[in-house]
Amino acid sequence: MKGKNLLITLAASAILFSGCGLKSTETIIKVNDTNISQAQFDDELDKEAKAIQASPLKVNIKDANNAFMFNLVKSRIVNELIIKALLEDEIVKRGIKVTNDDLNDAIKEIVDKVGSKENLDKLLKQNGVTASQFKKDLKEQVKLRKLAESIGSTDVSDAEAKDFYNKNIEKFKFPDKVRASHILIAVNPEEITEIIKSDSKNSNLSDADVKAKVQEEINAREAKAKELFNKVKQDPSTFAKVAKDNSDDTASAQKGGDLGFFAKQEMVPEFANAAFGARPETVVGPVKTQFGYHIIYVKDRMAAGQKPFEKEKNNIKEHLKNQKQLESVDKLVESLKKNAKIEYVNKDYDPEEMQKAVQKAIMDSSEAAQKAAKDNAKE
C-alpha cells in the first residue's frame, strides 16, 4: 500500500470504530526508532472487521472460514501502519506542525463544501464520528498535505486544467435532469411486522392476525399518502410545509422535500418515470416504490448539456493538485521504505509469513470446494 492509499485512508474518516477491552502493548514491528504495538494492529483490525461486517459484503473476517480475506486485510493493515510510522517520522524531521489557524481553515473549507456547519454536524452524527475525532483526523490530513507541499510545488496552471478538461470531456457532460421535491410515507412490511410483534399487547396474536394487522397499517399509510397528495395538489404552495411535517425522508424533509436536480438513472424506476413524465409545477402521485408512497412535486427541468470549463476550472485544479500531492507522497514513501530499518519482531507479521498464510488460505479454500463438489456428485 502506497502513500496514495494511506492518504485516502486517512481522508476517508467518515466511519470510525474503536476496539474494546485491554490491548497488548507488545511490540510486533520496529520501524527505525518507532515501535508498532499489538494494540495498534488490533485497533485497526477491529475497525476493518466492523466496516466489512457493516458493508454489503457482510463478511466476518475473524471467522476461521474467511482466512483468505482475513490475511489480505492483515497484510494491508501492517503495510499501512509501517507507512504511517515512516511518514510521522518524516513529518517530525521536517518540523511540520499544524496550527489552530491551519485546522480552522481546513474546517472552513469542508463547511463550504457541505453547505453549512449544521450539515457537517449532521454528517458526522450520521456516521458516528465525534467532533474531537473529526478534528484529530483532519489534523492528520493537514499534516500530510503540508508534507506533500514541502516536497515540491503542486501548483496547477490554467493550461493544465484546460488540458484535463479537453481530454476528459465526457466527465463534464450531463443527461436530462429534473428538479423535484417529494413527501415519503414509508412502507416496510418487515419493519411493521416487527413493531407489531414487539408490542406486548399483541403477544397472543396468531400469524394470520399479525398479517392482517400489517395489512391494516399498510392501508392506513396508503390512505395518508392519498390524503396528503390531494391537499398539496390543490395548493402546491403548501408542499414544503407538508413535507417538513409529514415526510419520512427526514433528510429532504428539512429542506421542504427538495431533492435538487437529478438524472433519471439516479432514482428507482417508478419514481424516475413519474418525475420525468410530469411537466414543471406539477404534483404527481402517490407513486409506490420499494420505499413506500411518494408524492412528487416537479419544479424544473434541465436539458442535457455540458458544464463549461470556466465553471469547472477551480474544481479541476483542486483535483489535479490533490493528484500531484498524492504522487509526491507516493515517491517519498518508496524512498523512505528503501532506506528504513524494518524489523518484524513478531514473525506472524512478516510479509513473507503473511504471504504464505494467504497462499495456504487459497489452497484450503480450493480443497474445500473440490471436496464439496465430490460430495455433491456422490449424492
LINBEL-V685317 format. One line per field, one symbol per residue. phi: phi as a letter, one per 30 degrees, with the letter a starting at -180 (. if undefined). psi: psi as a letter, one per 30 degrees, with the letter a starting at -180 (. if undefined). burial: + if it has 9 or more other C-alpha atoms within 8 Angstrom, else -. Layout:
# LINBEL-V685317
phi: ???
psi: ???
burial: ???
This chain:
# LINBEL-V685317
phi: .ceeddddddddcdcbbbdbidcdcedcbcchcccccddddddddedddddddddedhccdddedcdddedddedddeddddddddddddddedidbcdddeddddddddedddjaddddedddddcicdddddddddddddeddddedddldbdbddddddddeddbeddccbdebbcbcbcccdbbedddeddddddedcdcddddddedddddddddddddddddedddddbedceedddddbddddddedciidcidbdeddcdedddddddccdeibcbkdcdbdckcccccdcabbdeabddeedceddddddddddddddddedddeddddcdccccdcddcdedddddddddddddddddddddddddddd
psi: kaeeeeeeeeeigejklklllkkkgkkfkkjcgkkkleeeeeeeeeeeeeeeeflfehkjffkffheeeeeeeeeeeeeeeeeeeeeeeeeeeghkljleeeeeeeeeeeeeefeleeeeeeeeeeghkleeeeeeeeeeeeeeeeeeffelkglkleeeeeeeeefheffgkkaklkklllkkjkjjeeeeeeeeefkffgfgkleeeeeeeeeeeeeeeeeeeeeeeeefeeifffeeeeeeffkfieefefggfkfakllefflkeeeeeeeffllkhkklakkkaffbkkkkjkellklkakkleeffeeeeeeeeeeeeeeeeeeeeeeeeeegljkkjejffgkeeeeeeeeeeeeeeeeeeeeeeeeeeee.
burial: -+++-++--++-+-++----------+++++---+++++-+++++++++++++------++----+++-++++++++++++++++++---+----+-+---++--+---++-------+++--++-+++----++-+++++++++++++------+----++-++------++--++++++++++++----++--++----+-------++-++--++--++-+++-++--++--+--++-+++-++++--++-+++++--+++--+--+++++++-+---++++++++--++++++++++--+--+----++--++--++--+++++++++++-++------+-+--++--++--++--++-----------------
